[in-house]
Amino acid sequence: MKKIIAVCVLALGFIFTIQAQKGKHHKLEQFTIEQQTTLAVKRMTLKLDLTNAQQNQIKPLLADNIAKRKVMHEKRKGMKEAGKKNAKLSANERFNKEVQILDAKIAFKAEMKRILDKKQYERFEKISDRKMHKKRKHHKNNKKEKHRE
């Protein structure tokens, strides 16, 4: 009897330890839009060998892009907190949202094509494709993990 109680206490202690560790997410202070833009331009400069003129042209594009993403993130966060996480969008709402996203991507790509030379643009396309592939793969893995739980 004592052994069974000891095993149960040990098991409960182990379970509580695991649960406590799951809840510990260290929240780092987020960068401002200006800081994110500066970092993104510097990363692009390293990867694409941008000139100063190109950096100055790309910076407002990236700042606008980052600001829009931040607004969308806050909007999704607000919906999640309001309990509308599982609320389904209608077909028209999904369509309009998708069109809006694709239009923004097309405009961004066109501006990048205008600013970058041919070699830089090809490199930019390769990097973008790799990032998208990586995001899709990560998204698939996250879906699989959620279904397991």
Secondary structure by P-SEA (a helix, b strand, c coil): caaaaaaaaaaaaaaaaaaaaaacccccccccaaaaaaaaaaaaaaaccccaaaaaaaaaaaaaaaaaaaaaaaaaaaaaaaccccccccaaaaaaaaaaaaaaaaaaaaaaaacccaaaaaaaaaaaaaaaaaaaaaaaaaaaaaaac
